Amino acid sequence: MVRLSCIAVAILSLAAAAHKLPAPAAMVTCSDERFVAGERLLPSYDEAFLQCREEEHQMTHPDTGDFEKQRACYEVSKPGEYGEWRYGRIAMDVVERHSGDAYTFETLWMCKRS
């Protein structure tokens, strides 16, 4: 998982450079173990960042999206730690095309240190 994590961050960084988007600031490596909250399995850092980028692309698509991008996917704050667990939030800022209302969508991630 560590090697895959490094590769995913490298791909995100290259994609960010190609599209002039901010690259992830933190290098977070996680084990395969995920935190379960009720019936929800929280994603790892890499999974959450990729999910944010995919949702951002769909939401801000020029022809089919309902939003304009204000700020590409970013880390809300530095990753935190709780015992063996690492956690954080990744967000994107958008403006609804029809109303002009601004929104911030966030994803929570959490995983055990590798």
DABEL-V981416 format. One record per residue. RES is the residue in three letters. SS is DSSP state (A for helix, B for strand, O for the rest). BURIAL is 1 if it has 9 or more other C-alpha atoms within 8 Angstrom, else 0. D_FIRST is the distance of its C-alpha to the first C-alpha in whole Angstrom. Layout:
res:RES ss:SS burial:BURIAL d_first:D_FIRST
res:RES ss:SS burial:BURIAL d_first:D_FIRST
This chain:
res:MET ss:O burial:0 d_first:0
res:VAL ss:A burial:1 d_first:4
res:ARG ss:A burial:0 d_first:5
res:LEU ss:A burial:0 d_first:5
res:SER ss:A burial:1 d_first:6
res:CYS ss:A burial:1 d_first:9
res:ILE ss:A burial:0 d_first:10
res:ALA ss:A burial:1 d_first:10
res:VAL ss:A burial:1 d_first:12
res:ALA ss:A burial:0 d_first:14
res:ILE ss:A burial:0 d_first:15
res:LEU ss:A burial:1 d_first:16
res:SER ss:A burial:1 d_first:18
res:LEU ss:A burial:0 d_first:20
res:ALA ss:A burial:1 d_first:21
res:ALA ss:A burial:1 d_first:22
res:ALA ss:A burial:1 d_first:24
res:ALA ss:A burial:0 d_first:25
res:HIS ss:A burial:0 d_first:26
res:LYS ss:O burial:0 d_first:27
res:LEU ss:O burial:1 d_first:25
res:PRO ss:O burial:1 d_first:24
res:ALA ss:O burial:1 d_first:20
res:PRO ss:O burial:1 d_first:18
res:ALA ss:O burial:0 d_first:19
res:ALA ss:O burial:0 d_first:17
res:MET ss:O burial:0 d_first:13
res:VAL ss:O burial:0 d_first:11
res:THR ss:O burial:1 d_first:8
res:CYS ss:B burial:1 d_first:7
res:SER ss:B burial:1 d_first:6
res:ASP ss:B burial:0 d_first:7
res:GLU ss:B burial:0 d_first:10
res:ARG ss:B burial:1 d_first:12
res:PHE ss:O burial:1 d_first:16
res:VAL ss:B burial:0 d_first:19
res:ALA ss:B burial:0 d_first:22
res:GLY ss:O burial:0 d_first:25
res:GLU ss:O burial:0 d_first:23
res:ARG ss:B burial:0 d_first:21
res:LEU ss:B burial:0 d_first:17
res:LEU ss:O burial:1 d_first:16
res:PRO ss:B burial:1 d_first:13
res:SER ss:O burial:1 d_first:11
res:TYR ss:A burial:1 d_first:12
res:ASP ss:A burial:1 d_first:11
res:GLU ss:A burial:0 d_first:12
res:ALA ss:A burial:1 d_first:15
res:PHE ss:A burial:1 d_first:16
res:LEU ss:A burial:1 d_first:15
res:GLN ss:A burial:0 d_first:18
res:CYS ss:A burial:1 d_first:20
res:ARG ss:A burial:1 d_first:21
res:GLU ss:A burial:0 d_first:21
res:GLU ss:A burial:0 d_first:24
res:GLU ss:A burial:1 d_first:25
res:HIS ss:A burial:0 d_first:26
res:GLN ss:A burial:1 d_first:27
res:MET ss:A burial:1 d_first:29
res:THR ss:O burial:1 d_first:31
res:HIS ss:O burial:1 d_first:32
res:PRO ss:O burial:0 d_first:35
res:ASP ss:O burial:0 d_first:37
res:THR ss:O burial:0 d_first:35
res:GLY ss:O burial:1 d_first:33
res:ASP ss:O burial:1 d_first:35
res:PHE ss:B burial:1 d_first:34
res:GLU ss:B burial:1 d_first:34
res:LYS ss:B burial:1 d_first:31
res:GLN ss:B burial:0 d_first:32
res:ARG ss:B burial:0 d_first:29
res:ALA ss:B burial:1 d_first:26
res:CYS ss:B burial:1 d_first:23
res:TYR ss:B burial:1 d_first:22
res:GLU ss:B burial:1 d_first:21
res:VAL ss:O burial:0 d_first:24
res:SER ss:O burial:0 d_first:24
res:LYS ss:O burial:0 d_first:21
res:PRO ss:O burial:1 d_first:19
res:GLY ss:B burial:0 d_first:20
res:GLU ss:B burial:0 d_first:19
res:TYR ss:B burial:0 d_first:21
res:GLY ss:O burial:0 d_first:20
res:GLU ss:O burial:0 d_first:17
res:TRP ss:B burial:1 d_first:16
res:ARG ss:B burial:1 d_first:15
res:TYR ss:B burial:1 d_first:17
res:GLY ss:B burial:1 d_first:19
res:ARG ss:B burial:1 d_first:21
res:ILE ss:B burial:1 d_first:20
res:ALA ss:B burial:1 d_first:24
res:MET ss:B burial:1 d_first:26
res:ASP ss:B burial:1 d_first:30
res:VAL ss:B burial:1 d_first:32
res:VAL ss:B burial:1 d_first:36
res:GLU ss:B burial:1 d_first:37
res:ARG ss:O burial:1 d_first:39
res:HIS ss:O burial:0 d_first:42
res:SER ss:O burial:0 d_first:43
res:GLY ss:O burial:0 d_first:41
res:ASP ss:O burial:0 d_first:39
res:ALA ss:B burial:0 d_first:36
res:TYR ss:B burial:0 d_first:33
res:THR ss:B burial:0 d_first:30
res:PHE ss:B burial:0 d_first:27
res:GLU ss:B burial:0 d_first:24
res:THR ss:B burial:1 d_first:21
res:LEU ss:B burial:1 d_first:20
res:TRP ss:B burial:1 d_first:16
res:MET ss:B burial:1 d_first:15
res:CYS ss:B burial:1 d_first:12
res:LYS ss:B burial:1 d_first:12
res:ARG ss:B burial:1 d_first:11
res:SER ss:O burial:0 d_first:8
